[in-house]
Amino acid sequence: MRPFTPDFEFARALGLQMIERGDGRCVMAIDVEPLRHFSPQGVAHGGVAYSLADTAMGGALTSLLDDGLWCATLEIKFNYHVRVGEGRLTCEAEVLHRGKRVANIDAKLYQDDRLVSSANGNFAIFAAPPRS
């Protein structure tokens, strides 16, 4: 299993945090801050929740992949149920099915123990390109 670390600039800029990861599951969180994450309408921008889910879903899948394999998002159906305000937003992602080349993953996002968004996506599985 390749170690998953969300320590890349995009994750750092958003404030994504890894909580736990393994066996086809991943839990990540973000502390939503008005000045950093809100839209002009006074709620968290939808891209914050989407980015959290996409990253957690990739984390769930990569916990099952052998060294030398990568994954990439093919498509995600994302549902926004209620507004996301200030405070901790948590995403729980789980691989539902892993084939040889494609995996299907579910994600649920919670704030204050309330389901605020859900997602289902397909991710490609492929050999990592050679290092240059």
Secondary structure, DSSP 4 states (H G I P E B T S, - for coil): -------SHHHHHHT-EEEEEETTEEEEEEEE-HHHHB-TTSSB-HHHHHHHHHHHHHHHHHTTPPTTEEEEEEEEEEEE-S---SEEEEEEEEEEEE-SSEEEEEEEEEETTEEEEEEEEEEEEEEPPPP-
